Amino acid sequence: MDAGPAPSRASCDPPQDRRTAQLTGHVPLKVYLVCASQLRAVHRSAQLGNEQSAGDRLQYARELLEQLREEPSRAEKEAGFSSDVVDRIEIFGPAEGDPESTLRLNLQPQQLASYALAQLVCTYAASPATADRDGSVVLGGPETSVPPQRFTCSRDIRERPGSAPGTGVPVE
């Protein structure tokens, strides 16, 4: 019987950093970090162009990846947040024959740690710049012979990020 995540003393309340949201030329971003064995949204900002521009899709994906790699702020750490996304993960645009919305990684998605994959899926699925119209994200690896997979950031993934590797559905 699954009783959910273990009890934690971490508050998991994302800090409210009002100054970053007010910086000129900065765009608000939402990334998913790990707290008490679950994923929780944290709001950050970055200096980027128009979020709705399809041409900037890869730029946004890379900025979101950078935000996930970034060390949590002091306030985020104090609230119990961390990230499992490591520096060796890179992101690229679609390969020939992929759906236009595909984001390809330098590793097969299933090779990532489950929490890191869950963080990527939920962060990309929450961004209008990287998600498909249905709120899912299409991820693939470096091997173009392996079709990319569609991932959705479900409540189950947010509550049990360890279940992420088996959640992709092949895209044809």
C-alpha positions as CSV (number, residue, x, y, z in Angstrom):
1,M,0.0,0.0,0.0
2,D,1.4,3.4,-1.0
3,A,1.0,5.9,1.8
4,G,2.6,8.8,-0.2
5,P,5.9,10.5,0.5
6,A,7.7,10.2,3.8
7,P,7.0,13.0,6.4
8,S,9.4,15.9,6.1
9,R,10.2,19.0,8.1
10,A,10.6,21.0,4.9
11,S,7.9,23.5,4.4
12,C,7.9,23.1,0.6
13,D,6.4,26.6,0.3
14,P,8.1,28.3,-2.6
15,P,9.6,31.6,-1.6
16,Q,8.0,34.7,-3.1
17,D,10.8,36.7,-4.7
18,R,9.0,39.8,-5.9
19,R,12.1,41.6,-7.1
20,T,12.8,39.1,-10.0
21,A,9.3,39.4,-11.3
22,Q,9.7,43.2,-11.6
23,L,13.0,43.4,-13.3
24,T,12.8,45.1,-16.7
25,G,12.9,42.8,-19.6
26,H,12.6,39.6,-17.5
27,V,10.0,37.0,-18.2
28,P,8.4,34.9,-15.4
29,L,9.2,31.2,-15.6
30,K,7.9,28.2,-13.7
31,V,10.3,25.3,-12.9
32,Y,9.6,22.2,-10.9
33,L,12.0,21.4,-8.1
34,V,12.1,18.4,-5.7
35,C,10.8,18.9,-2.1
36,A,9.9,16.1,0.3
37,S,10.1,13.5,-2.5
38,Q,7.6,15.4,-4.6
39,L,7.8,18.1,-7.3
40,R,6.6,21.6,-6.5
41,A,6.5,24.6,-8.8
42,V,8.9,27.5,-8.1
43,H,8.7,30.8,-9.9
44,R,11.8,32.4,-11.3
45,S,12.5,34.9,-14.1
46,A,15.0,35.2,-16.9
47,Q,15.8,37.8,-19.5
48,L,14.3,36.5,-22.7
49,G,12.4,37.6,-25.7
50,N,8.7,37.0,-26.6
51,E,7.6,33.8,-25.0
52,Q,5.1,33.0,-27.7
53,S,7.6,33.1,-30.5
54,A,8.0,29.6,-32.0
55,G,11.5,30.5,-33.2
56,D,12.6,31.0,-29.6
57,R,11.3,27.6,-28.5
58,L,14.7,26.1,-28.2
59,Q,16.1,29.2,-26.5
60,Y,13.3,28.9,-23.9
61,A,13.9,25.2,-23.5
62,R,17.6,25.9,-22.8
63,E,16.8,28.6,-20.3
64,L,14.4,26.4,-18.5
65,L,17.1,23.7,-18.4
66,E,19.6,26.3,-17.0
67,Q,17.1,27.2,-14.3
68,L,16.7,23.6,-13.3
69,R,20.5,23.2,-13.2
70,E,20.9,26.3,-11.1
71,E,21.6,25.8,-7.4
72,P,18.4,26.6,-5.5
73,S,18.4,30.0,-3.8
74,R,19.0,30.3,-0.1
75,A,15.3,30.7,0.5
76,E,14.5,27.7,-1.7
77,K,17.0,25.6,0.1
78,E,15.6,26.6,3.5
79,A,12.2,25.6,2.3
80,G,13.6,22.2,1.4
81,F,14.0,22.5,-2.4
82,S,16.6,20.8,-4.5
83,S,17.2,19.7,-8.1
84,D,18.3,16.4,-9.6
85,V,19.0,17.9,-13.0
86,V,22.7,17.7,-13.7
87,D,25.1,19.8,-15.9
88,R,25.7,17.0,-18.4
89,I,22.1,17.2,-19.8
90,E,21.9,19.2,-23.0
91,I,18.9,20.0,-25.2
92,F,18.5,20.3,-29.0
93,G,15.7,20.9,-31.4
94,P,13.8,18.2,-33.4
95,A,15.6,15.7,-35.7
96,E,14.5,15.2,-39.3
97,G,11.1,13.5,-39.3
98,D,10.3,14.5,-35.7
99,P,7.2,16.5,-34.8
100,E,8.1,20.2,-34.8
101,S,7.6,20.4,-31.0
102,T,10.1,17.7,-30.2
103,L,13.0,18.5,-27.9
104,R,15.9,16.1,-28.1
105,L,18.3,15.5,-25.2
106,N,21.9,14.3,-25.4
107,L,20.7,11.2,-23.5
108,Q,17.7,8.9,-24.0
109,P,15.0,10.2,-21.5
110,Q,15.0,6.8,-19.8
111,Q,18.7,7.2,-19.0
112,L,18.0,10.2,-16.8
113,A,17.5,9.8,-13.1
114,S,13.7,9.5,-12.6
115,Y,13.5,12.7,-10.5
116,A,15.5,14.6,-13.2
117,L,13.2,13.3,-16.0
118,A,10.1,14.2,-13.9
119,Q,11.5,17.8,-13.4
120,L,12.2,18.2,-17.1
121,V,8.7,16.9,-18.1
122,C,6.8,19.0,-15.6
123,T,8.8,22.2,-16.3
124,Y,8.5,21.8,-20.1
125,A,4.9,20.8,-20.0
126,A,4.1,23.9,-17.9
127,S,5.7,26.3,-20.3
128,P,3.6,27.6,-23.2
129,A,6.9,28.0,-25.1
130,T,7.8,24.3,-24.9
131,A,4.6,22.4,-24.3
132,D,2.3,21.1,-27.0
133,R,-1.3,22.4,-27.1
134,D,-2.4,19.6,-24.8
135,G,0.1,20.5,-22.1
136,S,2.4,17.6,-22.9
137,V,6.0,17.6,-24.1
138,V,7.7,15.5,-26.7
139,L,11.2,14.4,-25.7
140,G,13.7,12.2,-27.5
141,G,17.3,11.2,-27.2
142,P,20.3,11.5,-29.5
143,E,19.5,8.4,-31.4
144,T,17.1,9.4,-34.2
145,S,16.3,5.8,-34.9
146,V,14.4,5.7,-31.6
147,P,11.2,7.7,-31.9
148,P,10.6,10.5,-29.4
149,Q,8.0,10.0,-26.6
150,R,5.2,12.2,-25.4
151,F,5.2,12.9,-21.7
152,T,2.5,14.5,-19.5
153,C,3.1,16.1,-16.1
154,S,0.3,14.2,-14.3
155,R,-0.5,14.5,-10.6
156,D,1.0,11.1,-10.2
157,I,4.3,12.3,-11.6
158,R,4.3,15.4,-9.3
159,E,3.5,13.3,-6.3
160,R,5.8,10.3,-7.1
161,P,8.6,11.5,-9.4
162,G,10.3,8.2,-9.2
163,S,7.6,6.7,-11.5
164,A,8.6,9.1,-14.4
165,P,10.7,6.8,-16.6
166,G,7.8,4.6,-17.6
167,T,5.4,7.4,-18.5
168,G,6.4,8.3,-22.1
169,V,4.2,7.3,-25.0
170,P,5.9,6.8,-28.4
171,V,5.2,9.4,-31.0
172,E,4.7,8.2,-34.5
